[in-house]
Amino acid sequence: MKFQRDTMTDKLVLPGDEIAVEEEYVASDGTYVRDGKIYASQCGTLILDDNECIAKVVSYNPPNMLQVDDLVYLTIDDCRKTMATATAIACDKTQRVISSSTVATIHVSKISPDYTDNVADEFRKGDLVRGRVISISPSLQITTKDPHCGVIRAQCGNCKTELVPKGKKNLFCPKCRRSQPRKLADDYGDVKI
Ligand SMILES: [Zn+2]
């Protein structure tokens, strides 16, 4: 029998599947050996590492479903009267793509710990925002009330220059010399995603 020489195969294996022979590979995670042959001990993706001569089986990645209390990164799509609509682009607990719905809303009452009745005083279209999930069903809802939540990166609507913070509640365009209000995260401009 011949085995593929790839480091990472796309081959899915089941427990008991013969995956390699001991002459060629050392049995590692997710495998066991019997009579000189290596078998999968769990469902998963077969990895034959030819540099280390290791055979192992890694379990499938579970889907990345958002949960209440998760911190997420979103882009603001629209600012309506009572809410902002946004798209969740990443979750801080994993690098993987979000597999649940990414269409989010941020109600005007959930934006800031201070009273606000105008979404456009807090966010603008295109802003990158960190928020916390408060509901996933029937729809994804986000709050940005925490100090660590709010806008983390924004561009000027006129000239696309990256805005700089001015005080705790304003952003400033150094080119247009204009400032605009925002609900800022406490680390605006200093965020590495
Ligand atoms: Zn500008």
Residues whose N, C-alpha, C, O or C-beta is under 5 A from the ligand:
A	BS01	ZN	C156 N158 C159 T161 C173 K175 C176
